[in-house]
Structure formats: C-alpha cells, structure tokens
Amino acid sequence: MSTSADPLATLAALPGVTESVNAVRTAVDRVYGHRVMRRRSNEVTSEAALRGARGSAALAGADWELEEVRRRTDFGVEGEPRTVGAALRLTAEAGQLLSIWRQSPLRVLARLHLVAAGGAEGDERIGRPRQSGEPVNEPLIGSDLPLPDADEVAGRLDGLARLLLAGSEAPALVTAAVVHGELLALRPFVSRNGLVARAAERIVLVGSGLDPKSICPAEVGYAELGAAPYMAALEGYASGTPEGMAVWIAHCGRAVELGVRESTAVCEALQRGAA
C-alpha cells in the first residue's frame, strides 16, 4: 500500500477505480430514490439483511436457498446451520456498532468475532487476534494465500486501525474494499474471518453515509459472482500491486451493484404487493 499521507486516496486514483466508484454511487442513488423507500424502507432494510446474511454464509460454505434460511431455526447445530446462524447474528449486530467503529475499529472486530463464534464460551481464542502457532480454519481460502504470522497480523491490524481513525478523502467503496480485503488476507482470527470481513465492510458502507439504511447488500453480489472470482480478486489485493488492488476494488464495487439490484427487486415486489 502507498506510503503517502492518504494511501486510500491514492488507491482511489488507480485506473478503473473512479469508474467503479461512480457506478456504485449511481446505483445506490437510484435505489434510494425508489418510491417504496419513502414509505417502507424498514422492510427493505430487513429483507436486505436477510439476503446479505444468506450470501455471506454461502461464501463460507453454507449455500442455502433464501426460503430455507427463513424457515430454519436450528442455527446452533454444528456445520452449515451454525455458519448460517453466525451470518445472521453478524448482520444484526453490525448496525449496532457504528459509533464504536469510529472510535475503535479493533474493538468492533473483536466483538464481531465473538458474535460469529457464538456458543464458544470458554475458548480463549475467540474475540482476539490469533497467536503464534494457532491454526486458522477458513475453508474458502485454505492454502491459496500465504498466511501471515501472528506478529505481522498484529502490526497490520494496528496499521489498519490507525488508517481508519485518521480519516480519508477516499470514497466509501475504496475504504470498505480495503477493510474487507485486509481482513481476508490477514485472517486475524482462528475462524469465521470471511464472515467478519464482510460484516466489517458492511459497517464501513453504512457508516460512511453511502448506504445509511443498509439496503445494498454486497454479500449478495459476492455470492452471485461466485467463490472463484472472489478468490481471484482477493489474490489481486494480497499481491499489493496497483493492478491487483484495482481489480479487488472493482470486484467489491460490482458486488455492491448486484446488491442494489437485489434490493431494487425487493422494492418492486413490495410495490406490487408481492412481498
């Protein structure tokens, strides 16, 4: 990443990034202007939360149909149900953490991991960055990306927090993409890093004012685009090259646009009285 005074703004100036930022802004403005949003925005927010959680869980290995997520209640069962339950809990929790995020991003990340882990009381590894020698369970990534050691994780997390607290002129999409990509590349916790990274991205998008009502679930877009393109874009981020970073930001932007499309369909269904 750039060593300039505002490295996020430097990323925003990369070729192709401005186009992604503008496309996202246009799409978000369009859905916020939908007539349904004037009367029933809470319903759109609730539906976006459910669909976003489903999308995030799908990337974490629990690819359930939306209606199955609606009807199931056994989210404490090991395996896929716990993954879906973790995604649902994180989606609900993220909106409660905006004020804390602005003061202490690392505290919020710890809280997100606690929420994602659910039912793991007594496990000292939960809610703190992993220590030397502790393995990471992140099936989607596996061994595709080198795993930074604990010292590097601690240093980069601190750097990320300082970057966020310092503020930036960069568009929200760029900041959100960096938070998401950095957490996935670092895998700072022993588990559930993907779910936490996507929840943190959601907090940035909402807290920045780009999506204040949380109706543009990027998680839907990531799931629709698929795991292989997601990983290919993440490898670009992890490379640290300008080209790789631009590819990752563009992928994140496309995911937001697809999330907007999903919520636009919800608005249209509500308008017709079909949802």
Secondary structure as UniProt FT lines:
FT   HELIX           7..12
FT   TURN            15..16
FT   HELIX           17..32
FT   TURN            35..36
FT   HELIX           37..59
FT   TURN            60..61
FT   HELIX           66..71
FT   TURN            75..76
FT   TURN            78..79
FT   HELIX           80..94
FT   TURN            95..96
FT   HELIX           98..103
FT   HELIX           105..117
FT   TURN            121..122
FT   TURN            124..127
FT   TURN            132..133
FT   TURN            139..143
FT   HELIX           150..166
FT   HELIX           172..186
FT   HELIX           193..207
FT   TURN            208..209
FT   TURN            212..213
FT   HELIX           218..225
FT   HELIX           227..239
FT   HELIX           242..272
//
